[in-house]
C-alpha cells in the first residue's frame, strides 16, 4: 500500500504523462494486456485511456487491469486512469518515478 504522500507525488508526476495504452472496443485483449505489462515493467507509473461512454464498464476495466497486473490505481479521471506497479529492477532511464524530480 502506498502512503497518501506517495500518491500525491505520483499524481503530480502523472499530470505530465500521456496515456501509453488505449483500451477500446475489444476490451482487455491479450495484446493490450501485454502492452500494459511491458509499460508497467519499463515505466512503473503509466496512464491508460479507456474509450467507452459507459461509466460502469470503465470502472470494471480499471479494476480488471488492477487485479490482472497487480497494480495500484493512483487516480481515475473520466476515461483516464493512472496506475502504478513497482518494478523489480527499475531502469533509471525509463522509470517515470526515478526520472522525475518532483518532491
KEDOVEX-515455 format. One line per 8 residues: their letters; for each residue x, y, z of C-alpha. Coordinates in steps of 0.001 Angstrom, whole numbers. Each point is the difference from the previous one (the first is absolute). Layout:
<rs>
a	X:Y:Z  ...
</rs>
This chain:
<rs>
xxxxxxxx	0:0:0  1152:3480:-850  -151:2872:2437  -2051:3096:-784  3264:1927:-450  1210:-2503:-2622  -3336:128:-1817  140:3787:-19
xxxxxxxx	3490:-111:-1533  -1089:-2584:-2591  -3013:2155:-965  2349:2958:-491  2264:-2122:-2214  -3005:-1433:-1844  -1262:3467:-857  2731:329:-2642
xxxxxxxx	-343:-3533:-1408  -1874:-947:-3150  -2049:-3213:-178  2212:-2863:-1205  -2764:-2576:-469  -3504:478:-1373  -2719:-2514:788  -2739:148:-2631
xxxxxxxx	-2794:-2205:-1320  1814:-3341:356  514:603:3701  2908:-1625:1764  1316:-2173:-2838  3231:-1991:227  1917:2637:-1947  -1284:2787:2278
xxxxxxxx	941:-2046:3079  3489:-558:-1418  446:3715:-701  -1150:953:3503  2396:-2564:1466  2898:1362:-2068  -838:3617:867  -277:-709:3738
xxxxxxxx	3272:-1928:-76  1800:2846:-1748  -1652:3114:1428  -1633:-1105:3298  -2517:2874:-143  -2179:177:-3117  -3200:1513:-1291  -2684:-2059:-1714
xxxxxxxx	-2704:1431:-2222  -3319:-1851:-67  -2256:716:-2950  -3545:-741:1118  -2897:2181:1071  -1264:-2518:2557  1249:1009:3463  -547:-3448:1463
xxxxxxxx	1955:-1609:-2855  2894:2424:640  -42:-826:3695  -12:-3743:-725  2843:264:-2535  2161:2011:2402  -644:-2529:2769  817:-2865:-2378
xxxxxxxx	3290:1679:-948  806:504:3681  -565:-3639:910  1509:-1494:-3179  3234:1993:251  176:263:3817  151:3779:-314  -1330:2797:2146
xxxxxxxx	-2446:2589:-1305  1346:3451:837  -2675:2112:-1686  -3020:-282:-2298  -1281:3014:-1903  -2572:-535:-2718  1381:-2536:-2447  3579:208:1275
xxxxxxxx	1538:-2083:2789  3409:431:1598  1389:-3322:1211  3187:-1021:1795  1925:-3178:568  3531:10:1382  2550:-1583:-2313  2192:-2782:1340
xxxxxxxx	3067:1696:-1509  -963:3557:-1037  1920:1461:-2931  947:3622:810  -226:879:-3701  -3588:-1284:-336  -1663:235:3418  -2347:2972:256
xxxxxxx	541:-64:3771  3812:98:-86  165:2529:-2861  -2300:2412:1811  1402:2758:2145  -3371:817:1587  250:84:3830
</rs>
